[in-house]
């Protein structure tokens, strides 16, 4: 089977899904073609383009951002040309920009089956205003094209109940996690990573990863961490990611007096060392699809602290042994659960997180289900 993958981001969670799906397809004997954008690129995107090309696939750079712009016209024409040249059996687009471009193709005469994974609808944020109405209207209109693969129960319910996408066009297939690649570190390795980061001995290290943007709400994270750290001088934060709120987040960290207790990195080509350094992972997102970061944390057997939002609620309801949650945009509630998590650290309670990651979110189960959808289209 020949599969054309279409993605706009070349970094962070959406890209990691595309990267892993491409590798899975290639390892199972399928041919992969790739339409991508280097506007939000990374070294791993460059490697994926080379990998697809080396395996005989065709690629094209759409050169678009995640916002609407005049370059979208040229992008969809390049995408149509790639389809005409590569003649894939199916087209699978990821995130809103790639989804809009791919689902416009039938209006330009393209007849291949189209799949779309939104990786969290913008409307899930609950934020009102013109932007949310426009995004919801576009998703409602284009939701009649092809098959939508939702990652969580909350995302699928939003698609059906708010966007009014017909149920026969919706599928629920969660993100997978590579439990071979993501594993807990032994004590010596963990200490080596923490020492290289400048984390002092005896510190309790909480981590968060993701774009510093409205969706991930880093400002709530910093306010909650500042309040919790008042009673825990041993509490440190490791924050990995980049985005439009990086300057505002840094300013807030200075105002709150916590900058000296935050380890900041904008990007890691291999994020395994991030998870292996931590005592726990926190995600204060306003909305999620089904977070790759949480899945990777579970594979590394880490405790998790999550916002009570669609996407994250799937995790809070699956019986995780070391899971705390708080309402979104509530620094006081998050500071309380951070304190509860910190008090629990070192108690030695058995964890079921890695076992759940292995049994429920394997690549064979999740990506295998996607391939079966391709084959039945």
C-alpha positions in Angstrom: 0.0 0.0 0.0 1.1 3.5 -0.8 0.3 6.2 1.9 0.8 9.9 1.6 1.3 11.6 5.0 0.6 15.3 5.2 1.8 17.4 8.2 2.4 21.1 8.8 4.4 21.0 12.1 7.8 19.3 11.9 8.4 19.3 15.6 6.6 18.4 18.9 3.8 15.9 19.4 2.0 16.0 16.1 5.2 15.5 14.2 6.3 12.7 16.6 3.1 10.9 15.7 3.7 11.3 12.0 7.4 10.3 12.4 6.4 7.1 14.3 3.6 6.3 11.9 5.9 6.7 8.8 8.5 4.4 10.4 5.8 1.8 11.3 4.4 1.8 7.8 7.9 1.5 6.2 8.8 -1.4 8.6 5.6 -3.2 7.5 6.4 -3.0 3.8 4.3 0.0 2.8 5.5 2.8 0.7 5.3 6.3 2.3 5.2 9.7 0.6 5.4 12.9 2.6 4.1 16.4 2.3 5.6 18.6 5.1 6.5 22.2 6.0 9.9 23.3 7.2 8.5 26.6 8.7 8.3 24.8 12.0 11.0 22.3 11.3 13.6 20.3 13.2 16.6 18.0 12.6 14.2 15.0 13.0 12.1 16.4 10.2 15.2 16.6 8.0 16.0 13.0 8.9 12.4 11.8 8.2 12.4 13.4 4.7 15.7 11.7 4.0 14.3 8.4 5.3 11.2 8.5 3.1 13.2 9.5 0.1 15.7 6.7 0.6 12.8 4.2 0.8 11.6 5.3 -2.6 8.9 7.8 -1.5 8.2 11.2 -2.9 8.3 14.4 -0.8 7.3 18.0 -1.2 7.8 21.0 1.1 4.5 22.9 1.5 6.3 25.8 3.2 3.3 26.9 5.2 2.7 28.0 8.9 -0.2 26.9 11.0 -2.0 30.2 10.3 -4.0 30.9 7.1 -2.0 32.8 4.6 -1.5 33.5 0.9 1.0 30.7 0.7 -1.7 28.2 1.2 -2.8 28.5 -2.5 0.6 27.4 -3.7 0.8 24.7 -1.0 -2.4 23.0 -2.1 -1.3 23.1 -5.7 2.0 21.5 -4.7 0.1 18.9 -2.7 -2.2 18.1 -5.7 0.8 17.7 -7.9 2.4 15.3 -5.4 -0.8 13.2 -5.3 -0.9 13.1 -9.1 2.7 12.0 -9.3 2.8 9.5 -6.5 -0.7 8.1 -6.9 -1.1 7.0 -3.3 -3.8 4.6 -2.2 -4.8 6.8 0.7 -3.9 10.3 2.0 -3.6 10.9 5.8 -3.4 14.5 7.0 -2.4 15.6 10.6 -3.4 18.8 12.4 -5.7 21.6 11.3 -3.6 23.2 8.5 -2.7 19.9 6.8 -6.2 18.7 7.3 -7.7 21.7 5.5 -5.3 21.4 2.6 -5.8 17.7 2.2 -9.6 17.8 2.5 -9.8 20.5 -0.1 -8.2 18.2 -2.7 -11.5 16.5 -3.7 -12.7 20.0 -4.9 -9.6 19.9 -7.3 -10.4 16.5 -8.7 -8.5 14.2 -6.4 -10.4 11.0 -5.7 -8.1 9.0 -3.2 -9.6 8.3 0.2 -8.7 10.9 2.8 -8.0 10.5 6.5 -7.6 13.3 9.0 -6.3 13.3 12.5 -6.9 16.7 14.2 -4.6 16.1 17.2 -7.0 18.3 19.3 -9.6 20.7 17.8 -9.0 24.3 18.5 -12.6 24.6 19.7 -11.9 22.2 22.6 -10.2 25.1 24.4 -13.6 26.5 25.3 -12.3 29.9 24.2 -15.0 31.9 22.5 -14.6 34.6 19.9 -14.4 34.9 16.2 -11.3 32.6 15.8 -13.0 29.7 17.6 -16.2 30.2 15.5 -14.2 30.2 12.3 -12.2 27.1 13.2 -15.3 25.2 14.3 -17.1 26.2 11.1 -14.2 25.0 8.9 -14.0 21.7 10.9 -17.8 21.2 10.5 -17.7 21.8 6.8 -14.6 19.7 6.1 -15.7 17.0 8.5 -18.0 15.7 5.7 -14.9 14.9 3.7 -13.1 11.6 4.3 -12.7 9.9 7.6 -11.6 11.6 10.9 -9.5 9.6 13.3 -10.0 11.0 16.8 -7.4 10.3 19.5 -9.6 10.4 22.6 -13.2 10.0 23.8 -13.4 13.7 24.5 -12.2 14.7 21.1 -14.6 12.3 19.4 -17.6 13.6 21.5 -16.7 17.2 20.5 -16.6 16.2 16.8 -20.0 14.6 17.0 -21.8 16.9 19.4 -20.4 20.3 18.7 -19.0 20.0 15.2 -21.9 17.8 14.1 -19.7 15.5 12.1 -21.6 12.3 11.2 -20.7 9.4 13.4 -20.0 7.1 10.4 -17.1 9.4 9.5 -15.5 9.2 12.9 -13.1 6.6 14.3 -11.5 6.4 17.7 -7.8 5.3 17.6 -5.5 6.6 20.4 -1.9 7.7 20.0 0.6 4.9 20.5 3.9 5.0 22.4 7.1 3.2 21.6 7.8 1.4 24.9 11.1 0.0 23.5 12.4 3.5 23.0 10.9 5.1 26.1 11.9 3.3 29.3 12.8 4.3 32.9 16.4 5.0 33.6 18.4 3.2 36.2 19.5 5.2 39.2 23.0 5.9 37.9 21.7 7.1 34.5 19.1 9.3 36.1 21.6 11.0 38.4 24.0 11.5 35.4 21.3 13.4 33.5 20.3 15.5 36.5 23.9 16.5 37.2 24.4 17.6 33.6 21.3 19.8 34.0 22.6 21.4 37.2 19.8 19.9 39.4 21.0 19.6 43.0 21.1 16.4 44.9 17.9 15.8 46.8 15.8 17.9 44.5 12.3 16.7 43.5 12.1 17.4 39.7 8.8 18.0 38.1 8.8 18.2 34.2 6.6 19.7 31.6 7.0 19.5 27.8 5.1 21.1 24.9 4.8 24.4 23.0 4.7 27.5 25.1 1.4 28.5 23.7 -2.2 29.1 24.6 -3.1 25.4 24.4 -0.5 24.3 26.9 -1.0 27.2 29.3 2.5 27.6 30.7 1.5 30.7 32.8 -0.8 28.6 35.0 2.1 26.1 35.3 4.5 28.7 36.5 2.0 30.3 39.0 1.1 26.9 40.4 4.8 25.9 40.7 5.7 29.1 42.4 3.0 28.6 45.1 3.8 25.0 45.6 7.6 25.7 45.9 7.0 28.1 48.8 6.6 25.1 51.1 9.0 22.8 49.2 12.5 24.4 48.8 13.5 21.1 47.2 11.1 21.4 44.3 12.5 22.1 40.8 10.9 22.4 37.4 12.3 21.1 34.0 10.5 22.9 31.2 11.1 21.7 27.6 9.6 23.5 24.6 9.4 26.7 22.6 6.6 29.0 21.4 5.1 32.4 21.3 4.7 32.6 25.1 8.4 32.0 25.8 9.1 35.7 26.6 6.0 36.1 28.7 6.7 32.9 30.6 10.3 34.0 31.3 9.1 37.4 32.6 6.5 35.8 34.8 9.2 33.4 36.2 11.3 36.4 37.2 8.3 38.2 38.8 7.5 35.0 40.8 11.1 34.5 41.9 11.3 31.0 40.5 13.7 31.4 37.6 16.6 29.9 39.5 14.6 26.7 40.1 13.6 26.2 36.4 15.7 24.3 34.0 14.7 25.6 30.5 15.5 24.0 27.2 13.7 24.8 23.9 14.3 21.6 22.0 15.8 18.1 22.4 16.3 15.9 19.3 15.9 12.9 21.5 13.5 13.6 24.4 14.1 10.4 26.3 16.7 12.0 28.6 14.0 14.6 29.6 11.7 11.9 31.0 14.5 9.9 32.5 15.6 12.9 34.6 12.2 13.5 36.2 10.3 12.5 39.3 7.0 13.4 37.8 5.3 15.0 34.7 2.8 17.8 34.7 0.5 19.1 31.9 -1.7 22.2 32.5 -3.2 22.2 29.0 -6.5 23.9 28.2 -7.3 21.0 25.8 -5.6 17.9 24.3 -6.1 15.3 21.6 -4.3 12.5 23.5 -0.9 13.8 24.6 2.2 12.0 23.3 4.0 13.5 26.2 1.8 11.8 28.8 2.1 8.5 26.9 5.9 8.8 26.9 5.8 9.6 30.6 3.7 6.5 31.3 6.1 4.4 29.3 8.9 5.8 31.6 6.7 4.8 34.6 6.4 8.5 35.8 3.7 9.9 38.0 1.5 12.5 36.1 -0.4 15.6 37.1 -3.0 16.6 34.5 -5.6 19.3 33.8 -9.2 18.1 33.8 -9.8 18.6 30.1 -10.8 16.5 27.0 -8.0 14.3 26.0 -6.5 14.2 29.5 -9.7 12.9 31.0 -9.1 9.6 29.2 -6.0 9.2 31.3 -7.6 10.2 34.6 -10.3 7.6 34.1 -8.1 4.6 33.3 -7.0 3.6 36.8 -3.5 5.0 36.9 -1.9 4.4 40.2 0.0 7.7 40.4 -2.2 10.3 38.7 -3.4 13.7 40.1 -5.6 16.2 38.3 -6.9 19.8 38.7 -9.2 22.1 36.8 -7.7 24.0 33.9 -6.6 27.6 34.5 -6.6 27.1 38.3 -3.1 27.7 39.7 -4.3 27.2 43.3 -5.7 23.7 42.6 -2.6 22.7 40.7 -0.4 23.9 43.5 -2.3 21.7 45.9 -2.0 18.6 43.7 1.7 19.3 43.1 2.1 19.3 46.9 0.2 16.0 47.1 2.5 14.5 44.5 5.6 15.8 46.1 4.6 14.3 49.5 4.0 11.0 47.8 7.4 10.9 46.2 9.7 8.3 47.7 6.8 6.3 49.3 7.6 3.4 47.0 4.0 2.6 46.1 3.9 0.1 43.1 3.2 1.9 39.8 1.1 0.5 37.0 1.9 3.2 34.5 4.3 1.3 32.3 2.1 -1.8 32.3 -0.8 0.3 31.0 1.3 1.9 28.4 2.5 -1.5 27.1 -1.0 -3.1 27.2 -3.2 -0.3 25.8 -1.0 1.9 23.7 1.4 -0.3 21.7 2.2 0.7 18.1 1.0 -2.6 16.8 -2.4 -2.0 18.4 -2.8 1.7 17.5 -1.0 2.0 14.2 -2.3 -1.5 13.2 -5.9 -0.2 13.6 -5.0 2.8 11.3 -3.7 0.5 8.6 -6.9 -1.6 8.8 -8.8 1.6 8.2 -6.7 2.4 5.2 -7.2 -1.1 3.8 -11.0 -1.0 4.2 -11.4 2.5 2.6 
